Amino acid sequence: MKRVWFWVPVAAGLLFGSACYRDTINNSPGLRWWLFSNFGATRVCPEMLKRGAPLKLVEGGNTIGRYFPERCVTQVNDATQTVTLQFGGTGFAWTPLAGRIHFGADAAIEYRMDFYLGEDATYVWGKSQRILSEPHFQVLTVENKVADWAARSPVGYLATVFGNQIVASKLAEGFTVVRSEDGDEFALGYLAPPARPKRPFDTEKGDRFAYSNETTEVQAEQVDFLGPFDVVEGDQALFLRLLGRGPAVDVLVVRRGAGDLWRRGLQLGAPLGPPPEPPVSGFGLQPGAEVRQKIALPQGQYYVVIDNSSRVGLISPPFNLLGSLGANVATVSYAVELGERDDTF
């Protein structure tokens, strides 16, 4: 799942930063487990609950939905050197005909954790040991009311299969997190050093912390919630890089509290409309040209919302009868970084 679920302590990197100590740790599975179980395991749930995870139908594909963990419990097993993760949350995904499907999902998975201290990056691996509890997937609301009866009935099992395919299969693949001075990078499956996850933008230059770097698809009359992203101190700003294809869209910055209310309302079946309070910032994104925006914000957490609808922002997508089948989709590649207010691109 997207973002850093597991935090390998910075203290370990400081205490064992020399090549000699790195080799000692890398060559000792027992020492690596001791460091992780004592310093990293406590960060599993806090990191998991920080932001949403992108959902993709195919490896390397575009994001077509989000899953937002809302509750989490971990259990460390020293005997087997594994971590059990029990979690639950809600999310949304888009499908033809049914439109936007909102769902809830709970699961429990046992992971074998490991990490590697390199010269310029730390690799953290979560390798799926076994699924303790198959994901329980429940359709909450379906946008297209004509298709709603099918999604909730035995003949509509495909909707549930679709959700399980997204949630369960991605979790079962395990993941790799690469932590470096450039931020945290995430990839499904196993990546061996020095490989790095693929990303649409090069953010290696500068001292900013990279939160997210991916490509999302926003269907007609839909919105996507990126983040939420932390602004840790009052003298910081979010640095956004975006490149759109398809129709023009609005980009809105919304406080997390208002964004959570907005998102949860949609998941309960509320019609798409403006957020419960005015956005903190916003601008239009025209297709074909990269846009860079530095947005200075007070300390707090914020969603970046991509709006491809006629009901929220100032830009309305062109009408198309085939919109429910995927026409007028906006494809947006984006990178979100945290940096000092006086920094420049």
Secondary structure, DSSP 4 states (H G I P E B T S, - for coil): --S-SS---HHHHHHT-SHHHHHHHHT-HHHHHHHIIIIIGGGHHHHHTTS-EEE-SSTT--B-EEEEEEEEEEEEETTTTEEEEEEEEEEEEEETTTEEEEEEEEEEEEEEEEEEE-SS-EEEEEEEEEEEEEEEEEEEEESSHHHHHHHTSGGGHHHHHHHHHHHHHHHHT-EEEEEETTEEEEEES---TT-----SS---SSSPEEEEEEEEEE-TTEEEEEEEEEE-STTEEEEEEEEEESS-EEEEEEEHHHHHHHHHHHHTTPPP---SS--SEEEEE-BTS-EEEEEE--SEEEEEEEEESSSSSS--PPP-TTGGGTTT-EEEEEEEEEEETT---
